[in-house]
Amino acid sequence: MEAAVKIKQWGNGLGVRLTSNVARAAGLQADTLVSVSVEGSRVIIEPAAPRKLTLTEKLAAFDPKKHGGEFAVLGRVGAEAI
Protein backbone atom coordinates (compact mmCIF):
# COMPACT_ATOMS: atom_id res chain seq x y z
CA MET A 1 0.00 0.00 0.00
CA GLU A 2 1.35 3.40 -0.94
CA ALA A 3 -0.08 6.93 -0.95
CA ALA A 4 1.33 10.37 -1.76
CA VAL A 5 0.60 12.89 1.01
CA LYS A 6 1.87 16.38 1.78
CA ILE A 7 3.84 17.27 4.86
CA LYS A 8 2.15 20.19 6.65
CA GLN A 9 3.26 22.65 9.29
CA TRP A 10 1.90 21.66 12.73
CA GLY A 11 2.88 24.13 15.44
CA ASN A 12 6.68 24.21 15.53
CA GLY A 13 6.90 20.78 13.88
CA LEU A 14 5.66 18.97 10.82
CA GLY A 15 2.80 16.51 10.45
CA VAL A 16 1.71 13.84 8.00
CA ARG A 17 -1.91 12.71 7.75
CA LEU A 18 -2.25 9.04 6.86
CA THR A 19 -5.05 8.03 4.55
CA SER A 20 -7.56 5.55 5.95
CA ASN A 21 -6.37 2.87 3.49
CA VAL A 22 -2.75 3.21 4.64
CA ALA A 23 -3.72 3.26 8.33
CA ARG A 24 -5.93 0.21 7.92
CA ALA A 25 -3.25 -1.71 5.98
CA ALA A 26 -0.72 -0.94 8.74
CA GLY A 27 -3.15 -1.83 11.53
CA LEU A 28 -3.08 1.71 12.93
CA GLN A 29 -5.96 3.60 14.49
CA ALA A 30 -6.44 6.86 16.38
CA ASP A 31 -4.28 7.11 19.53
CA THR A 32 -2.03 4.19 18.51
CA LEU A 33 1.44 4.76 19.97
CA VAL A 34 4.01 4.61 17.18
CA SER A 35 7.77 4.66 16.92
CA VAL A 36 9.31 7.00 14.33
CA SER A 37 12.84 6.33 13.12
CA VAL A 38 15.09 7.38 10.26
CA GLU A 39 17.21 5.02 8.15
CA GLY A 40 19.18 6.89 5.53
CA SER A 41 16.62 9.16 3.87
CA ARG A 42 13.64 6.96 4.84
CA VAL A 43 11.26 7.84 7.67
CA ILE A 44 9.80 4.70 9.24
CA ILE A 45 6.60 4.76 11.29
CA GLU A 46 5.62 1.53 13.04
CA PRO A 47 3.55 0.53 16.07
CA ALA A 48 5.60 0.94 19.24
CA ALA A 49 6.32 -2.20 21.22
CA PRO A 50 4.23 -2.26 24.38
CA ARG A 51 6.28 -1.25 27.40
CA LYS A 52 6.54 -3.92 30.09
CA LEU A 53 5.31 -2.79 33.48
CA THR A 54 7.64 -2.98 36.45
CA LEU A 55 6.62 -4.98 39.51
CA THR A 56 6.02 -1.70 41.36
CA GLU A 57 3.68 -0.51 38.58
CA LYS A 58 1.82 -3.84 38.58
CA LEU A 59 1.37 -3.76 42.35
CA ALA A 60 0.21 -0.14 42.23
CA ALA A 61 -2.48 -1.15 39.70
CA PHE A 62 -3.71 -4.07 41.84
CA ASP A 63 -7.19 -3.47 43.26
CA PRO A 64 -8.37 -6.22 45.66
CA LYS A 65 -12.03 -5.32 45.02
CA LYS A 66 -11.57 -5.68 41.28
CA HIS A 67 -9.19 -8.66 41.32
CA GLY A 68 -10.82 -10.76 44.03
CA GLY A 69 -8.89 -9.88 47.18
CA GLU A 70 -6.54 -12.50 48.59
CA PHE A 71 -5.05 -14.80 46.02
CA ALA A 72 -4.06 -17.65 48.31
CA VAL A 73 -6.48 -19.64 50.41
CA LEU A 74 -5.12 -21.70 53.28
CA GLY A 75 -6.49 -25.15 53.91
CA ARG A 76 -8.70 -27.38 51.80
CA VAL A 77 -11.32 -25.77 49.63
CA GLY A 78 -12.94 -28.75 47.95
CA ALA A 79 -12.26 -32.44 47.50
CA GLU A 80 -8.49 -32.17 47.15
CA ALA A 81 -6.46 -35.26 47.96
CA ILE A 82 -4.43 -34.97 51.13
PyMOL commands that set and color helices and strands:
alter all, ss='L'
color gray80, all
select helices_A, chain A and resi 20-26+55-61+64-67
alter helices_A, ss='H'
color red, helices_A
select strands_A, chain A and resi 7-10+13-16+34-39+42-47
alter strands_A, ss='S'
color yellow, strands_A
deselect
rebuild
show_as cartoon
